[in-house]
Amino acid sequence: MVMALGACSGENSATVRMESGQSFEPEVLTVSEDQSVTFVSESADAHTVTAYEDRLPDGASFFASGGFESEDEARDDLAGGLLSSGESFEVKFESPGTYQYLCIPHESSGMTGRIVVEE
């Protein structure tokens, strides 16, 4: 799995927007194996993108803005994973399955999403 901050373009990519209403748009996105998803903050509030580590498909790699290696690390260093307005985070999904993720500061408000990766 490839992760990076920055912009992404091309036909093999999709975008999830993080909006002021404390939501991911779309909340559920279906992509193909080896497709990249760019998470773009369009909100005055800072957000994170953090995989629910215990809900990853078998063999899938953990991902989080800030480059953390575990959900605990991401939760312990909230500031290190925040994306401000105009910033983005890219993940390339290489294994099929459903990936559930959250925004740590807005999890209690229901800011969660899913990426469904099809073969």
Summary of the structure (lengths in Angstrom):
residues: 119
radius of gyration: 12.7
end to end distance: 15.4
largest distance: 36.0
contacts: 372
relative contact order: 0.30
helix: 16%
strand: 41%
